[in-house]
Amino acid sequence: MQKFTEAYDKAKDVLVNQKFADAWQTNLAEKWQAVKLFGGKGFNRGHSKVTTLVRQAIADAAKKDGQKPGEVIYDAAVNPKSGGSLAERAATLKFIKHLYRARTTGGQSVWVYAPPLSDATWVFDEITGDATTMKARLNHDNEIFSAQERKWMSTSLHTARKICEDVKHKLSGGNPKTMSAETLAMVQRWFNDEDSTADDTAATAKKLLAGFKKITRATSATTLVFTDYPDWRAQRDKYFGAAFRGGEGGGFPIIYLEGAFTRLTGNSGKEWLCAETIIHELSHHEVSTQDHRYDHHGLKPNKATFPASDAIDNADSWGYFALDLAGYLSNADFAKVYK
């Protein structure tokens, strides 16, 4: 597997087409209707209790029978009469176990999938091998995001939405002639090089407005998922986050986070820098930006090494422009990145 939506689709397929051990099948299919958690365009918050029910059932069975959670999950997946495989059923339960609805606001639900840090790959690729190996891997429980970090994600998303709404308002019309002097100066600061003309600025402003309309909508998507990217777990201190350019095709935004919520520092405050990471990643997702340069490389456009054509296509430029225009970037942090 290469992305979250593949795991999402696989778990849904297992719940539809395979059968678990008898008692678990009764609960999952009849009492809890677990398959309804997986909607056509993201998780269904009306069935979010399924995640809690699965976690509680695993914990209760482990306590009652003196088993480890991994053994409970393995036994729950045993059904010789079912098609598919025991490993796929066990991985589906493991997937649900590490899924949390972090926040619900209005019509939006924010979800966090927090698999064990010790897992090397996606859950459906991780749960393989003989019974002993599978049980050991199913027992991993050192989740990559803490409860506090899950809260920060929701809070930072709210901040990112607020920033994007402000930016969208200030860019309204996408016309430099009707923008405030402050907004025009910010567009020129982050996206103009020495050769940029007034026409270039107008085209940039128009592109920014169209892009921030999409990003703002994404921050309010009915389902939005935060998770991590398995390939980067061993290098979390080097990466902030990721998103697939243009989205994953599942109908809902997925933002992969690594070091963003564990190591960010700065005078602007952790929350605002986390919001920048979210805007950065959603610019990949919604506008197909690239990573020409990161903040530590310096984001001041110049025709020699970072021309305007790269700046307008650069995710970190979009993120820091938004923070700066909305008044969230401190002078000290501006000095660090604008060079």
N, C-alpha and C positions, 0 to 999 in steps of 0.2 A: 504494500500500500504506500501511497505517496502523499495523501492528504486526508483531512478530517472527514470530508463528505463521503469518501469511500468507506470509512469505518461506520459512519452514520447509516449509509445505505445497506451495508452488510448486516448490521445489527437489526435493522428493520426487516430485512429479508429472512433472517433466522427466526424472528418472532412469528412471522407469517407462515413459514414453510417447515419448521422443525418443531419437535416436541421434547419437552424436558421431562425429568422424573415426575411421576404421577402427581404428587402433592404440589410440586412447583408449577407444573403445567396448569393445574386447576387455578392456582393463584394468579399466575402470569396472564393466562388467556381469558379466564372467566371473572375472577374477583377483581383483579387490578386492571385488566384490559391494557396491558403494557404496550401493545403495538400502537395504541392511540397516542402514546407519547411522541411518536415519530410522525410528524405531519408531512404534508407534501412540500412545504417550504419552511421547514424548521420544527423545532420542538414545540409541542402543544402544551401551553402552560396549564390548561384545564386538567391535564393528567400528570402534572409535575410531581405529585405525591408518590408516583411509582418509584422514583429514585430513593426516597426515604423508606418506602415499604421494603424495597429490595435490601437496602443496607441493614434495616432492622431485622428482617427475617434471617439474614446471614449471621448477624450478631447473636440473635436469640438461639438459633440452632447450634452455633458453636458453643455457647454457654451451656445449653441443655445437654449436649452429647459429649462435651469435653473434647471437641475438635478444634482445629485451627480453621480460620475463615476460608483458606484455600481449599481445605478438604471438603468443607460444606459446599462451596461453589462447584467443585468437581463432582460430588455426588448428585447435586441438583441437575447436572447436565447429562447424567447417565440415563439413556433410554435406547436400548438395542433395537427397538421397533421404529425409531425415527430415521428419516433420511438425513442427509448432511453428516455432520460429525460432532462428536462429543466436544472436541476442541473449540469448534465454532460456537456451540451453545455456552460453554464455560466463558469464552471471551465476551460473548454478549452480556452475560450477567456482570462480568468484570467491568465492562464499558459503562453499564448503567450505575454500578456501585460508585464510580468515581465522577459521576455527573451531578452538578448542583445548579439549581436555579438561584442565582445570586441576588437578583432583584427584579421586581415587577413595578413598572411605572406607567400609568395610563395603559396603552395598548401594547407596550413593549415588555418582553422578558429577556433578561440578560442571563446567559448560561455560562458556566465554567466547567470544562472537562479537565480534571486534575489527576492524570494517571501517575503511577509510582515513578519517582525519580530514577529508581534502579532499573526500570524497563529500558531496553535498548532500542525498541522499535514500536510500531503500532500494535495495539492489543491483539489483533487477529493474526499478526505475524509472531507476536511474543509467546502466545499460548500454544506451544507445540511440544513434541517430544513424548516420552513415555509418561505413565501416570505419576511417577515420583517427581519428574521434572515439571510437569504441568501444575501439580499441587503446590510445589515450592514457588513457582512464579505467580500463581493465583493468590498466594499468601502475601505477596509484596503489598505494603500499605503506606509507604512513605511518600505521600502525595506531593507533587511538585509545587503546588500552590497551597499556602496556608489559608485558614479561614479569614485572617486579617487581609491577606493579599487579595482574596476574592472580593472583599468589601472595597478595597482600594480600586479595583477594576471598575466596579459600578460607579463609584464616586468620580473617578477620572473620566469615565465615559460621559457622565453628566456635565463635567467641566468642558470636555471636548465639544459636546453638543452646543453648549452656551457660547463657546468661542466661535464655532462655525456659524452659528446664527448671527453673531455680531459681524463677522467678516462678510457674510453674504449681504447683510444690510448695508454695510459701508461700501461694498462693491456694486450696489444696486444700479442696474442699467448697464454696467460694464463699459461706461463711457468716461474717459478721463476729463472731459469738459464739464461733467456734472458732479464729479467726485470732489470730496473735500481735499484741501491741500495736503492734509496729513495722510489720507489714503493714497493719493497719487504718489507722494514721497515714499511711502512704504512699498508700493509696487515697483517703483524705480530702484529703491534700495536693494531689494532681494532678487530682482529679475533683469535689470538692465546692466549691460556692460558699456564700455567706452564708445562703442559704435551704434548703440541703440538709438533709434529715432522716435519721434512722436507717434508715428504709425505703428512701430514695434510695441510701444507702451500700450497703445489702444488694443492691439491684438492680444497682448498678454493679459490685460484687464478683462477682456471678454472671455478668454479661456479660463481665467481664475474664477470668474463668476459662475460659469457653467459647471466647472469642477466642484466648487464649494456647494452648489445646489445639490449635487449628487452625494457628496460626502455628508452633508447635513442630513439628508434623507437616510443615509446608511446608519448614522448615529441613533436614529429613531426607529430602525427596522424592528418589525414585530418580534423576530428572533435574531439575536446577535450572540455569537459564541466566542469566548476567549479560551484558548488552549495553548499548548506548546508544540514545537516541532521536534520530533524525536532525534533527528540527525544532529541537532544542535545542543542536546542536553549536556554533552561532555565539554562544551565550550560556552556555557551560559554567560560567563563573564566577558565574552567578546561580542555578543549579539544582544540587541534590544528586543527585536521582534521581527515579524514577517507577515506577508499576506501574498496570495497569488494574484498576479496582475490580471485584472479583468474579472476576478472572482473565480469560484470553483464550480459554478453551474448548478448549485443546489438551491438557489433562490434565497439564501441568507448569508450575511457577512460572517467570515471567520477571521479572527485576528490571532496570530501566534505570538506569544510573549515569552521572552527568555529573561534577560537581566533587567528589563524595564522596571519591574516592580520589586526588585531586590537590591539594586545597587545604584540607582539614580541619586545624584546629589546636585546641589546648585542653589544659588541664592534665590532663584525663582520658586523654589519649593518642589518637593517630590511630586505632588499632585499635578502641578502644571506641566512638569516634564513628562509625566505619564500621559497626560492629555496630548502632548506633542507627539508621543509615540503612536497613540491611537490615530491621530490625524494623518501622520506619516503613513501608517499601514493602510488606512482607508483610502488614501490617495493612490496607492498601488491597486487596491481592490476596485475602486470606482473610476479612476482616471487613467489607470495603467502607467503611472509614473515609474521611473527607474531609480536606481541608486548610483548616480554618477559620483556623488560625494556625500560624506557624512559630516556632522557638525565638527568633529575633531580635526577634519581636514581643512576647515574654513569654508564658509558659504558665501563670501563676498564675490559677486560675479566679476570676471575679468576676461577679456577676449583671448588672452594667452593660454590660460589653463582651465578656466571655468566660464565659457562663453554663455551668453544669454540663452542660446538655444538649449544648452544643457540645464541651466538653472530652472527654466520653466518646466522641464521634464524630470526634475529632481525631487524626490519625496521629502527629504529633510528641508529643502527650501520652502516647500508648501507648509510644512509643519511650523517652522520658525517664523515665517511670514505671518501665519495666523496668530501665533502667540504675541508677536510684536504689535501687529495691528490692533489686537484686542486688549493690549496693555498688560499682558501677563509675563513679559520677558524683562527681567531686571537688567540694569545697566551692566552689572558685572558679568552676567551670563551672555549678554549681547556681545561684550568685548571678547569673550572666549570663542565665539562661533563666527563672528563677522570679521574675518581676516583672510 
